[in-house]
Amino acid sequence: MRGPHNILRLVETLATFERSGANRFVLEAMDAPASVRVAARILGWPFKWLGKKGDPAQPPVTRALTALGPAYIKFGQILSTRPDVVGDDMAVQLRVLQDKLPPFPIDVAKETVSHELGRSADDVFSEFSEPIAAASIAQVHKARVRETGELVAVKVLRPHIERDFRKDVDAFYLAASTIEILAPFSRRLRPTDVIAHFDSVVTGELDLRIETAAAGEFAANTEGDAGFVVPRVIWPLSAKRVMTLGWCEGEPIGDNAALDAAGHDRRALGERVLSMFLRHALRDGFFHADMHQGNMKVGPNGDILVFDFGIMGRIDEYTRRVYAEILFGFIRRDYRRVAEVHFEAGYVPYDRDIDEFAQALRSVGEPIFGMDATNISMAKLLAYLFEVTERFGMETRTELILLQRTMVVVEGVSRSLNPSVNIWEVAKPIVEEYIKENIGPKALLRDLTRTARVLARFGPRLPELAESALIRQSNPDPAPSRAPALHPALWVGLGAVAGGMAVALALLL
């Protein structure tokens, strides 16, 4: 939605940031030169009166984003997961951003439900409460299904939220491209890429079918995890702008007094929150990336209940193996092996000195292991590790930044329940179990078997592919062939499958 309104929206944004005092904090987080800071203040001051006032009780940046509306609130939430962009201090400030807005009328919510489900909301639900939570994108109602009598939670998108977000996202793109042109120092932060990341995340959240699918996948993955519950997805009552999940009753996990009064073991709960997050990240490669107190409750039987699946993290299998080995190496204080894993994975350029890198890793691990249990932090370890690897040429990996950010939040929740929790004692058996199952002879045989199955699917075409490869090799300029050439690496792969299976079988025996 290009047009002059984008420029007007950016003027209003600059004025609001100036009026709230947020300009100074943002420019410091970007490490802007003094000349740029002075210019921003000079440009912003004349328009200050056009800015929104916001809540003076909030920190400046939070105050400005909240005043500017839903898209800016969500943008602040997304940036809180990117300390590599905004810095650690700003990320902490943005994490406390209040994602609460005045609710929209219940009649509008019912109208949305009726339109999305193709029948009247009153025909579907015998009870439909006033909003019990209102956030930047949607609000939640407690309802009862008329046919079954089941209590459910119904999430409904705000009216016109897609249009409003699209307008602001277009303004964000304009701002990012302008900043990259006028402020070359900002290019290292890749503003346009940051906006593209925000755009993709929000696009997913504005289609509740995607969040519903994430909830369903997460529920399937965690079905066998004792003491951890994901609400049941009710697909027939979910659509693009409506999501319906089973209702879960419990005490807020952030209310220690209520948990104690209900007789829950907070020490066990703290360990379970941490262990479940690690298990989901390593075992499944799919984890809840917003596990703060507001998204978790404790059921009457002590189960941990999780909600809000708008922000989920995913890590591919190879990366999980690499980082399991890295964590295991730190747990054993085998810094040489940790360094080797980084080089083997290609995270650190091969022209760097591995011994020097191992020494730098020791400077990361030893101070942390010298702390008492109440101060040991895996999140700090990952943060220090990223600092060291960046110095040695490792590029920033967005999925691992999200992992680190979530670890910070999860550790905070765990320590709020049990201040003396020993992070490494909780993590060690989970990492060891993953190593045992996924790195070694059993894993090798499984990988080779999987590779053989892939090759077997192409079995009928292998003679044709082999003939094509031989023709290409003997004739440097052959006529175009319908059959694609067989890459030499495939011959190597065939040999590796046969030889690897023999080796794996021998190791198992």
C-alpha positions in Angstrom: 0.0 0.0 0.0 2.4 2.6 -1.2 1.6 6.3 -1.0 2.0 9.6 0.9 0.4 8.1 4.0 3.6 6.1 4.6 5.6 9.4 4.9 2.9 10.9 7.2 3.0 7.8 9.4 6.8 8.0 9.6 6.6 11.7 10.6 4.1 10.7 13.3 6.5 7.9 14.4 9.5 10.2 14.7 7.4 12.8 16.6 6.2 10.2 19.0 9.7 8.9 19.6 10.9 12.4 20.2 8.0 13.3 22.5 8.5 10.1 24.6 12.3 10.5 24.8 12.7 7.2 22.9 14.9 8.6 20.2 18.0 8.8 22.3 17.7 5.2 23.5 17.1 3.9 19.9 20.1 5.8 18.5 22.4 4.6 21.3 21.3 1.0 20.7 22.2 1.4 17.0 25.5 2.9 18.0 24.7 5.9 15.8 27.4 8.6 15.3 27.0 11.8 17.3 26.2 13.8 14.1 23.3 11.4 13.3 22.0 11.7 16.9 22.1 15.5 16.7 20.4 15.5 13.2 17.6 13.2 14.5 16.9 15.4 17.4 16.8 18.5 15.2 14.5 16.9 12.7 12.2 15.4 15.4 11.8 18.5 17.6 9.7 20.6 15.3 7.2 17.8 14.9 7.2 16.8 18.5 3.7 18.2 19.0 2.3 15.7 16.4 3.5 12.7 18.4 1.4 10.6 20.7 1.9 11.1 24.4 1.7 7.5 25.6 1.9 6.3 29.2 4.5 8.3 31.1 4.8 5.4 33.6 6.4 3.2 30.9 10.1 3.2 29.8 10.6 5.6 26.8 10.8 3.0 24.0 8.0 0.9 25.4 5.9 4.0 25.9 6.4 5.1 22.2 5.7 1.7 20.7 2.6 1.2 22.8 1.2 4.6 21.9 1.8 4.0 18.1 -0.5 0.9 18.1 -0.6 -2.9 17.4 2.0 -3.1 14.6 4.6 -1.2 16.6 3.9 -3.3 19.8 4.3 -6.5 17.8 7.5 -5.1 16.1 8.9 -4.4 19.6 8.1 -8.0 20.6 9.9 -9.4 17.6 12.9 -7.1 18.2 13.1 -8.4 21.8 14.2 -11.7 20.2 17.0 -10.0 18.3 19.6 -8.7 20.8 22.1 -8.9 17.9 20.2 -6.0 16.3 19.0 -3.8 19.3 21.5 -4.7 21.9 21.0 -6.6 25.2 19.7 -3.6 27.2 17.1 -2.7 24.7 16.1 -6.3 24.2 15.4 -6.5 28.0 13.3 -3.3 27.9 11.3 -4.6 24.9 10.6 -7.9 26.6 8.5 -6.2 29.2 6.5 -4.5 26.5 2.8 -4.7 27.5 0.9 -6.5 24.8 -2.5 -5.3 26.1 -4.9 -3.1 24.3 -8.6 -2.2 24.9 -10.8 -5.1 23.7 -13.1 -4.8 20.8 -16.9 -5.4 21.3 -18.1 -8.9 21.8 -20.7 -8.4 19.0 -17.8 -7.8 16.6 -16.1 -11.0 17.8 -19.3 -13.0 17.3 -19.8 -11.6 13.9 -16.2 -12.7 13.0 -16.8 -16.1 14.3 -20.1 -16.4 12.4 -18.5 -15.3 9.1 -15.4 -17.6 9.5 -17.3 -20.8 10.6 -20.3 -20.3 8.2 -22.9 -20.4 11.0 -24.1 -18.2 13.8 -21.8 -18.0 16.8 -24.9 -18.5 19.0 -25.6 -21.7 17.2 -22.1 -22.9 17.7 -21.6 -21.8 21.3 -24.1 -21.8 24.1 -21.9 -19.5 26.2 -19.6 -16.8 24.9 -17.9 -14.6 27.5 -16.6 -11.0 27.3 -12.9 -10.9 26.3 -10.6 -12.4 29.0 -7.4 -11.2 27.3 -6.8 -8.6 24.6 -3.5 -8.4 22.8 -2.1 -6.5 19.8 -3.4 -8.9 17.2 -6.3 -10.8 18.7 -8.4 -11.3 21.9 -9.6 -14.5 23.7 -13.0 -15.5 24.9 -14.1 -18.3 27.1 -16.9 -20.3 25.5 -18.9 -23.5 25.7 -19.6 -25.6 22.6 -23.4 -26.1 22.3 -23.2 -29.7 20.8 -20.8 -31.2 23.4 -20.9 -28.8 26.4 -17.1 -28.6 26.2 -15.4 -25.4 27.6 -13.1 -23.9 25.0 -10.9 -20.8 24.4 -11.8 -18.9 21.3 -9.1 -16.6 19.8 -10.4 -13.9 17.4 -8.4 -11.5 15.3 -9.0 -7.8 15.6 -11.2 -6.3 12.9 -9.2 -4.9 10.0 -6.0 -5.9 11.6 -4.5 -7.3 8.4 -5.1 -3.9 6.6 -3.7 -1.9 9.5 -0.6 -4.1 9.8 0.0 -4.0 6.0 -0.1 -0.2 6.1 2.5 0.0 8.9 4.7 -2.7 7.5 4.9 -0.7 4.2 5.9 2.3 6.2 8.6 0.2 8.0 10.0 -0.9 4.6 10.2 2.8 3.6 11.9 3.7 6.8 14.4 0.8 6.5 15.4 1.6 2.9 15.7 5.3 3.8 17.9 4.6 6.8 20.2 2.4 4.8 20.7 5.2 2.2 21.1 8.1 4.7 22.9 6.3 7.5 25.5 3.8 6.1 26.6 2.8 9.6 23.2 1.1 10.0 23.8 -1.4 7.1 25.7 -3.8 9.4 22.3 -4.3 11.2 20.6 -5.0 7.9 17.4 -3.0 8.6 15.5 -4.2 5.5 16.2 -7.8 6.4 14.9 -7.1 9.9 11.7 -5.7 8.5 11.4 -8.7 6.2 11.8 -11.1 9.2 9.1 -9.1 11.0 6.8 -9.2 7.9 7.1 -13.0 7.7 6.4 -13.5 11.4 3.4 -11.2 11.4 2.0 -12.7 8.2 2.0 -16.1 9.9 0.3 -14.7 13.0 -2.4 -13.0 11.0 -3.5 -16.3 9.7 -4.7 -18.3 12.7 -4.7 -21.5 10.7 -0.9 -21.4 10.8 -0.9 -20.9 14.6 -3.5 -23.7 14.9 -1.2 -26.0 12.9 1.7 -25.1 15.1 -0.4 -25.9 18.2 -1.4 -29.2 16.6 2.2 -30.1 15.8 3.5 -29.1 19.2 0.7 -31.2 20.9 1.6 -34.2 18.8 5.3 -33.9 19.6 4.7 -33.5 23.4 1.9 -36.0 23.8 4.1 -38.4 25.7 5.8 -35.8 27.9 4.5 -36.4 31.5 3.5 -33.2 33.3 3.4 -31.1 30.1 0.1 -30.3 28.4 -0.8 -28.5 25.2 -4.5 -27.7 24.8 -6.4 -29.8 22.3 -6.9 -28.2 18.9 -10.5 -28.1 17.7 -10.1 -28.0 14.0 -13.8 -27.8 13.0 -14.2 -24.6 15.0 -11.0 -23.0 13.7 -10.4 -20.9 10.6 -8.3 -18.1 9.2 -9.5 -15.5 11.7 -10.7 -17.8 14.5 -8.8 -20.4 16.5 -10.5 -22.7 19.1 -8.6 -24.8 21.7 -9.6 -26.8 24.6 -10.0 -24.8 27.9 -7.3 -25.4 30.5 -7.8 -24.3 34.1 -4.9 -23.6 36.4 -2.8 -21.2 38.5 -0.6 -18.7 36.8 3.0 -20.0 36.8 4.2 -16.6 37.8 2.1 -16.5 41.0 4.3 -18.3 43.6 1.8 -17.6 46.5 -1.0 -19.2 44.5 1.2 -22.2 43.6 2.2 -22.7 47.2 -1.4 -22.4 48.4 -2.4 -25.1 45.9 0.3 -27.4 47.2 2.5 -27.5 44.1 6.2 -28.3 44.3 7.9 -25.2 42.8 11.3 -26.9 42.8 10.0 -29.7 40.6 8.1 -27.2 38.4 11.2 -25.1 37.9 13.3 -28.1 36.8 10.5 -29.4 34.5 10.0 -26.0 32.7 13.7 -26.0 31.8 14.1 -29.7 31.0 11.0 -29.7 28.7 12.3 -26.7 26.8 15.6 -28.4 26.2 14.0 -31.7 25.3 11.7 -30.0 22.7 14.6 -28.0 21.2 17.0 -31.0 20.9 14.6 -34.0 20.4 12.0 -32.4 18.2 13.7 -29.3 16.8 10.4 -27.5 17.4 10.0 -25.4 20.5 7.8 -22.8 22.1 9.7 -19.6 21.6 7.7 -17.4 23.9 7.6 -19.4 27.2 7.1 -16.5 29.6 4.9 -16.6 32.7 1.9 -15.2 30.9 1.8 -18.2 28.5 1.9 -20.9 31.1 -0.3 -22.2 34.0 -0.1 -25.1 36.4 -3.0 -27.4 36.4 -4.7 -28.8 39.6 -2.7 -32.1 39.1 0.6 -30.2 38.7 0.8 -30.3 34.9 2.4 -27.4 33.1 -0.1 -25.9 30.7 1.2 -23.8 27.7 -0.6 -21.4 25.5 -0.1 -18.9 22.6 1.7 -20.6 19.7 2.3 -17.5 17.6 6.1 -17.6 18.0 7.6 -21.0 17.6 11.3 -21.9 17.0 12.5 -24.6 14.6 16.1 -26.0 14.3 17.1 -28.5 11.7 18.4 -31.9 12.7 22.0 -31.2 11.7 22.1 -28.0 13.7 20.6 -29.8 16.7 23.4 -32.4 16.6 26.1 -29.7 16.3 24.8 -27.8 19.3 24.2 -30.9 21.4 27.9 -31.7 20.9 28.8 -28.1 21.8 26.8 -28.2 25.0 28.1 -31.7 25.8 31.6 -30.5 25.3 31.1 -27.5 27.6 29.5 -29.8 30.2 32.7 -32.0 30.1 34.9 -28.9 29.8 36.4 -30.4 26.6 37.0 -27.1 24.9 39.2 -28.6 22.2 36.3 -30.8 21.1 33.9 -27.8 21.1 36.3 -26.0 18.9 36.6 -28.9 16.5 32.8 -29.1 16.2 32.6 -25.5 15.2 35.2 -26.1 12.5 33.6 -29.3 11.3 30.2 -27.6 10.9 31.8 -24.8 9.0 30.7 -22.2 11.5 34.2 -20.8 11.9 36.4 -20.3 8.8 39.1 -22.9 8.3 41.8 -20.3 8.1 41.4 -19.5 11.8 43.7 -21.2 14.4 41.8 -24.0 16.2 44.0 -23.9 19.3 43.5 -20.1 19.7 39.8 -20.7 19.2 39.8 -23.5 21.9 41.5 -21.1 24.3 38.9 -18.4 23.7 36.2 -21.0 24.4 37.9 -21.8 27.7 37.6 -18.2 28.6 33.8 -18.6 28.0 33.3 -21.8 30.0 35.6 -21.7 33.0 34.2 -18.5 34.6 30.6 -19.9 34.4 31.6 -23.3 35.8 33.3 -21.5 38.7 30.0 -20.0 39.8 27.7 -21.4 42.4 24.5 -23.2 41.3 22.3 -20.1 41.7 24.4 -18.1 39.1 25.2 -20.8 36.5 23.4 -19.9 33.3 23.2 -21.7 30.0 21.8 -18.5 28.4 24.9 -16.6 29.5 27.0 -19.4 28.1 25.3 -19.1 24.7 25.5 -15.3 24.7 29.3 -15.4 25.5 29.7 -18.2 22.9 28.1 -16.1 20.2 30.4 -13.2 21.1 33.5 -15.3 20.7 32.4 -17.0 17.5 31.6 -13.6 16.0 35.1 -12.5 16.7 36.4 -15.6 14.8 34.2 -14.9 11.8 31.0 -16.9 12.5 27.9 -15.3 10.8 24.8 -14.6 12.9 22.2 -17.3 12.7 18.7 -16.1 13.4 17.3 -19.4 14.6 20.1 -19.7 17.2 19.5 -16.1 18.4 15.8 -17.1 19.0 17.0 -20.2 20.8 19.3 -18.1 23.1 16.5 -15.5 23.7 14.1 -18.2 24.7 16.7 -19.8 26.9 17.0 -16.5 28.8 13.2 -16.4 29.3 12.9 -20.0 30.3 15.8 -19.7 32.8 14.1 -16.7 34.3 10.9 -18.6 34.8 12.7 -21.6 36.2 14.6 -19.5 38.7 11.5 -17.6 39.7 10.1 -21.0 40.8 13.3 -22.4 42.2 16.1 -19.8 42.8 18.6 -22.6 43.6 18.0 -24.6 40.4 21.3 -26.0 38.9 21.0 -25.5 35.2 23.7 -27.9 34.3 22.4 -30.7 36.5 19.0 -30.4 34.7 20.6 -30.2 31.3 23.2 -32.9 31.5 20.9 -36.0 31.3 18.9 -34.5 28.5 22.0 -33.7 26.4 23.6 -37.1 27.2 20.4 -38.9 26.1 20.3 -36.9 22.9 24.0 -37.6 22.2 23.4 -41.3 22.9 20.5 -41.5 20.5 21.7 -39.2 17.7 25.5 -39.3 17.6 27.2 -42.7 17.4 26.7 -46.1 15.7 22.9 -46.2 16.1 22.6 -42.8 14.6 25.0 -43.7 11.8 23.0 -46.8 10.8 19.8 -44.8 10.9 21.2 -42.1 8.7 22.6 -44.5 6.2 19.3 -46.4 6.1 17.5 -43.2 5.4 20.0 -42.4 2.7 19.5 -45.9 1.2 15.7 -45.4 1.1 16.1 -42.1 -0.8 18.4 -43.8 -3.3 16.1 -46.7 -3.6 13.3 -44.5 -4.8 15.4 -43.6 -7.7 16.4 -47.2 -8.3 14.6 -47.6 -11.6 16.3 -44.6 -13.0 19.9 -45.4 -11.8 20.9 -47.2 -15.1 19.6 -44.3 -17.2 21.4 -41.8 -15.0 24.6 -43.8 -15.1 24.5 -44.1 -18.9 23.9 -40.4 -19.2 26.9 -39.6 -16.9 29.2 -41.9 -19.0 28.1 -40.3 -22.2 28.7 -36.8 -20.9 32.2 -37.9 -19.7 33.2 -39.4 -23.0 31.7 -36.6 -25.1 32.6 -33.1 -23.9 29.9 -31.4 -26.0 27.0 -33.9 -26.3 23.6 -33.2 -27.8 21.0 -32.2 -25.1 19.8 -35.2 -23.3 16.4 -35.6 -21.6 18.0 -37.6 -18.7 20.0 -35.5 -16.2 23.6 -36.3 -15.6 24.5 -38.3 -12.6 26.7 -36.2 -10.3 30.0 -37.9 -9.3 29.0 -37.3 -5.7 26.2 -39.8 -6.2 28.7 -42.6 -7.0 30.6 -41.7 -3.8 27.3 -41.8 -1.9 26.5 -45.2 -3.2 29.9 -46.5 -2.1 29.5 -44.7 1.3 26.1 -46.3 1.9 27.5 -49.8 1.3 30.7 -49.3 3.3 29.1 -47.3 6.0 26.4 -49.9 6.6 29.1 -52.5 7.0 31.0 -50.3 9.5 27.9 -49.4 11.4 26.8 -53.1 11.6 30.3 -54.0 12.8 30.2 -51.4 15.5 26.8 -52.4 16.7 27.9 -56.0 16.9 
